[in-house]
């Protein structure tokens, strides 16, 4: 298993958000939700709006 490091540079985070925003709003929202809550994408995908 590979080790991953957090993205700490705010400029890199903004670039990632712009790239994701260009594809779909869903992807950007999942990214923002994940970085603000520290959740993995697998945990976010299991969430359902009730």
Secondary structure, 3 states (H helix, E strand, C coil): CCCCCCCCCHHHHHHHHHHHHHHCHHHHHHHHHHHHHCCCHHHHHCCCCC
